[in-house]
Amino acid sequence: MIVSADVVPLADLKVNPSRVVKRATDEHRPVLVTSEGRGVAVVQSLIDYETAEEERAFMRAVVAGLADLESGREVSLATAKARLGLK
């Protein structure tokens, strides 16, 4: 994130919200909204938000799976398929 280009004062967001949303959508980068010099919110396109959420969920699943392996909580592929009713 290039901070100088991606920071918008709250007053600017109030005056022209569509411009801020368009920038976040077109550039696929979040825009930091500030109030009195401090960050208060982030404007991000919906598709970028959903993509980031999917990536975070995937990474959490990977970490959980690795923790299961380290703790000895594992089953064979055949057992997993049988439990899930797959052939």
C-alpha positions as CSV (number, residue, x, y, z in Angstrom):
1,M,0.0,0.0,0.0
2,I,1.4,3.4,-1.0
3,V,0.2,5.4,2.0
4,S,0.5,8.8,0.5
5,A,-1.7,7.8,-2.5
6,D,-4.2,5.7,-0.5
7,V,-5.2,8.1,2.3
8,V,-8.4,10.1,2.1
9,P,-9.6,12.4,4.9
10,L,-13.1,11.7,6.1
11,A,-14.3,15.1,4.8
12,D,-13.3,14.1,1.3
13,L,-15.2,10.9,1.6
14,K,-18.3,12.8,2.7
15,V,-18.0,15.2,-0.3
16,N,-17.4,12.6,-3.0
17,P,-17.8,9.0,-1.8
18,S,-18.2,7.6,-5.3
19,R,-14.7,8.9,-6.3
20,V,-13.2,7.1,-3.3
21,V,-15.1,3.9,-4.0
22,K,-14.1,4.1,-7.7
23,R,-10.4,4.5,-6.8
24,A,-10.5,1.4,-4.5
25,T,-12.3,-0.6,-7.1
26,D,-10.3,0.4,-10.1
27,E,-6.9,0.2,-8.5
28,H,-7.6,-2.9,-6.4
29,R,-6.1,-1.3,-3.4
30,P,-7.7,-0.3,-0.1
31,V,-8.1,3.4,0.7
32,L,-7.5,4.5,4.3
33,V,-10.0,7.0,5.6
34,T,-8.6,9.4,8.3
35,S,-10.2,11.7,10.8
36,E,-8.1,14.2,12.6
37,G,-5.0,12.6,11.1
38,R,-5.8,9.1,12.4
39,G,-7.0,6.1,10.5
40,V,-10.6,5.3,11.2
41,A,-11.8,3.1,8.3
42,V,-10.8,1.3,5.1
43,V,-12.7,1.4,1.8
44,Q,-12.1,-1.7,-0.3
45,S,-13.9,-3.2,-3.3
46,L,-16.2,-6.1,-2.6
47,I,-14.4,-8.5,-4.8
48,D,-11.0,-7.7,-3.2
49,Y,-12.6,-8.1,0.3
50,E,-14.1,-11.4,-0.7
51,T,-10.9,-12.6,-2.2
52,A,-8.9,-11.7,0.9
53,E,-11.5,-13.4,3.2
54,E,-11.2,-16.6,1.1
55,E,-7.4,-16.5,1.4
56,R,-7.6,-15.9,5.1
57,A,-10.0,-18.8,5.6
58,F,-7.8,-21.1,3.5
59,M,-4.7,-20.2,5.5
60,R,-6.6,-20.8,8.8
61,A,-7.5,-24.2,7.4
62,V,-3.9,-25.0,6.5
63,V,-2.7,-24.0,9.9
64,A,-5.4,-26.1,11.6
65,G,-4.4,-29.0,9.4
66,L,-0.7,-28.7,10.2
67,A,-1.6,-28.5,13.9
68,D,-3.6,-31.7,13.6
69,L,-0.7,-33.4,11.9
70,E,1.7,-32.3,14.6
71,S,-0.7,-33.6,17.3
72,G,-1.1,-37.0,15.6
73,R,-4.7,-36.3,14.6
74,E,-4.7,-37.8,11.2
75,V,-6.5,-40.4,9.2
76,S,-5.8,-42.2,5.9
77,L,-7.4,-41.1,2.7
78,A,-9.5,-44.3,2.6
79,T,-10.8,-43.6,6.2
80,A,-11.6,-40.0,5.3
81,K,-13.5,-41.1,2.2
82,A,-15.4,-43.7,4.2
83,R,-16.4,-41.2,6.9
84,L,-17.6,-38.8,4.2
85,G,-19.4,-41.4,2.2
86,L,-17.2,-41.0,-0.8
87,K,-16.0,-43.7,-3.2
